Amino acid sequence: MTRTPPPNNAGRRLIKINAITQAQLIKLLLEGTYSCAELAEMTGLHYVTVLQYTRELHRAGAAHICMWDKDGRGRDLMKIYKLGVGKDVKRQRMTGAERQRKYKAKKALHAQVTAAVVSIQA
């Protein structure tokens, strides 16, 4: 017994959406370096799905971490993958002394701005 395709697909090649989006994701990873959020936006995949795909590519050795994207506080937070064999870039971390120095400088700047505003208002 032979199955016939549904009438609206007669004579057309059937392609699964998952295969298309995975191919787009891999093409983008080959072209350049994008964050997972950018990849999700460009492919139409959900952000979590892109994270899962890139992690699995990394586990399989098909991709490596080429850089880290920093958050608002300057911490390395989001991995940026690149297809191909390579060494993962290490995550940069601040020492306790560096964090404290940065905090004190920020606190001193805030005190100067507050003093300037108070002197202007007086």
C-alpha positions in Angstrom: 0.0 0.0 0.0 1.5 3.4 -1.0 0.8 6.6 0.9 -0.1 9.7 -1.1 1.0 13.1 0.2 -1.7 15.5 1.3 -3.3 17.5 -1.5 -1.7 20.8 -0.6 1.8 19.2 -0.7 1.4 17.3 -3.9 4.6 17.6 -6.0 6.5 19.6 -3.4 9.6 18.6 -1.5 8.9 18.2 2.3 11.5 19.9 4.5 11.2 19.9 8.3 11.5 23.3 9.9 14.0 22.0 12.5 16.5 21.1 9.8 16.2 24.6 8.2 16.7 26.5 11.5 19.6 24.3 12.5 21.2 24.9 9.2 20.8 28.6 9.6 22.3 28.5 13.1 25.4 26.6 11.8 25.7 28.9 8.9 25.7 32.0 11.2 28.2 30.3 13.5 30.5 29.7 10.5 30.2 33.3 9.3 31.1 35.1 12.5 30.8 35.5 16.2 27.3 36.2 17.6 25.9 35.9 21.1 23.2 33.4 21.7 20.6 36.2 21.9 21.6 37.4 18.5 21.5 33.9 17.1 18.1 33.4 18.5 16.8 36.6 16.9 18.4 35.9 13.5 17.2 32.2 13.3 13.8 32.6 14.9 14.7 29.9 17.4 13.9 30.3 21.1 16.9 31.6 23.2 16.9 28.5 25.4 17.0 26.3 22.2 20.0 28.1 20.9 21.7 27.7 24.3 21.1 24.0 24.1 22.3 23.6 20.5 25.5 25.6 21.2 26.2 23.7 24.4 25.8 20.4 22.6 28.1 21.5 19.8 30.6 22.5 22.4 30.4 19.2 24.2 30.8 17.3 21.0 34.0 19.3 20.2 32.4 21.0 17.1 32.5 24.5 18.6 34.7 26.4 21.1 34.3 29.5 23.2 36.0 32.3 21.3 35.1 35.2 23.6 33.0 36.3 26.5 30.3 39.0 26.4 30.4 41.4 29.4 27.3 42.4 31.4 26.6 45.9 32.8 29.1 45.4 35.7 31.9 44.3 33.4 31.8 40.6 34.3 32.3 37.9 31.7 28.8 36.5 31.6 27.7 35.1 28.2 29.7 32.7 26.1 30.2 33.4 22.4 30.8 30.3 20.4 32.6 29.7 17.1 32.4 26.6 15.0 35.6 24.6 14.7 38.2 23.0 16.8 40.0 25.4 19.1 40.9 26.3 22.7 38.2 27.9 24.9 39.1 31.4 26.0 39.3 31.6 29.8 36.9 33.7 31.7 38.5 36.8 33.3 37.8 37.3 36.9 38.7 40.2 39.2 40.5 39.6 42.4 39.0 40.8 45.7 41.4 43.7 45.8 40.5 44.8 42.3 36.8 44.7 43.1 37.3 46.7 46.3 39.4 49.3 44.5 36.7 49.7 41.8 34.0 50.0 44.5 35.9 52.6 46.4 36.6 54.7 43.3 32.9 54.5 42.4 31.9 55.5 45.9 34.4 58.5 45.8 33.0 59.6 42.5 29.5 59.4 43.8 30.5 61.5 46.8 32.0 64.2 44.5 28.9 64.4 42.3 26.7 64.6 45.4 28.9 67.4 46.9 28.8 69.3 43.6 25.0 69.1 43.3 24.6 70.2 47.0 27.0 73.2 46.5 25.1 74.2 43.3 21.7 74.1 45.2 23.0 76.1 48.2 
